[in-house]
Amino acid sequence: MAGDPSARQGLVIQPVEGRGPRGRVDADHAPGVATGHLGGEITAVQLREVTDETTLTEFVRTAVHRAATSDGIALLHAHRAARDHDLERAVAADNALYQRKFTEEARTMSVRMGRKLGELGATMAGAPAIAGWLRLVQESQTPGTYPVGLGLLFADLDVREEHAFAVHQYGVAMMMMSAALRLMKIDHRQAQAGIEIHPQAAHEGPGLTKICSLIGRLDV
């Protein structure tokens, strides 16, 4: 339709059951949405807060920073715990991260992915740290968040912590940029150019009390 602004922007947004905190349809957080949890990206496009390459890049970098200060911290603690053969520290990171997930949907997605990753790692890679952690998850002694599982698995595979951190950061950015390819008029080159990862941030090593996953503009 010529008068429809979403049509002019090339948006393809389907209505989804599930409502956000303002009562609007919230496709980013609705359980079972195929695109997963996108940090408010779909809603931001719908509300025209993200309209072009510049605003998209700013939005994604904010989300990547949020991931670094929450999931990234837990991942690093889990990686170091596995390296030191200290599963209790990994469990502490798991609980700290789970408790700071702002929405129920974010918690649910993280533990679903974490359990699946644990099952794959224990079965296919024969990874001892993630296998031990998976047993605790199955016994309901730890939540089983995805970043903690990823940190344990990479430690088992002898991947350096800064590389593990960068993989998670790139995954967050690429998930959102891939969604943007379907939501906006943007090509693959622009999407790749908007990804900015800083693996050196892994060396800062903040404590678990510094985990912060809330960014009001993304979550509220």
Secondary structure, DSSP 8 states (H G I E B T S, - for coil): -TT-HHHHTT------S-B-TTSSB-TTTSTT-TT---TTHHHHHHTTS--SHHHHHHHHHHHHHHHHTTHHHHHHHHHHHHHTT-HHHHHHHHHHHHHT-SSHHHHHHHHHHHHHHHHHIIIII--HHHHHHHHHHHTTSS---HHHHHHHHHHHTT--HHHHHHHHHHHHHHHHHHHHHHHSS--HHHHHHT----GGGGGG---GGG-----HHHH-
